[in-house]
Amino acid sequence: MKNYLFLSLLFSIGLLLTNCGGDAAKAVTDTAEDTVAEADATNAFGAEFAATEVLPANELLTSYGEADLTDTLQTTLRGTVNEVCQAKGCWMTIAAGEDTEMMVKFKDYGFFMPKDISGEEVIMHGMAYYQITPVDELRHYAEDAGKSAEEIAAITEPKKELHFLADGVQLLRSKM
């Protein structure tokens, strides 16, 4: 009889712990899902930043001379996404004037953007600078963008480009 009570007690404790553990695991899962939902709702990627003193990307080159962009310029810009890496979302281009595009990469390869945001507006915080991009890198970007073999083969010269290294991006999604 004593063994029966002892086994019943162990069984009850085990059942109680299993139920509590299940609730705890569910709570952790619910919290993780809530965090993802919050991130999706704010459309924020990378480091958080306050979007104050935001400069339109197409005014960057009229506000700062090329000499200011030889090293790096810490700034917050707002612009329209022209193109996104279709392999991973690991880079995007932003309209930075009538005939100028800015190549945007993400600090420490720490986050990616959705691949379907062409035409959407973003606010991004980070550093703007000029860089001479070698042919092999230009071809790599063209391949990521889904360009044809002929378009990729036509890239034969390095190109001086306006770049932006974003540590945070806020997507101003108009499509929902």
Stockholm file with secondary structure:
# STOCKHOLM 1.0

chainA/1-176         MKNYLFLSLLFSIGLLLTNCGGDAAKAVTDTAEDTVAEADATNAFGAEFAATEVLPANELLTSYGEADLTDTLQTTLRGTVNEVCQAKGCWMTIAAGEDTEMMVKFKDYGFFMPKDISGEEVIMHGMAYYQITPVDELRHYAEDAGKSAEEIAAITEPKKELHFLADGVQLLRSKM
#=GR chainA/1-176 SS CHHHHHHHHHHHHHHHHHHHHHHHHHHHHHHHHHHHHHHHHHTEEESCCCCCSCEEGGGHHHHSCGGGGSSCEEEEEEEEEEEECSSSSCEEEEECSSSCEEEEEEGGGCCCCCTTCTTCEEEEEEEEEEEEECHHHHHHHHHHTTCCHHHHHTCCSCEEEEEEEEEEEEEECCCC
#=GC SS_cons         CHHHHHHHHHHHHHHHHHHHHHHHHHHHHHHHHHHHHHHHHHTEEESCCCCCSCEEGGGHHHHSCGGGGSSCEEEEEEEEEEEECSSSSCEEEEECSSSCEEEEEEGGGCCCCCTTCTTCEEEEEEEEEEEEECHHHHHHHHHHTTCCHHHHHTCCSCEEEEEEEEEEEEEECCCC
//
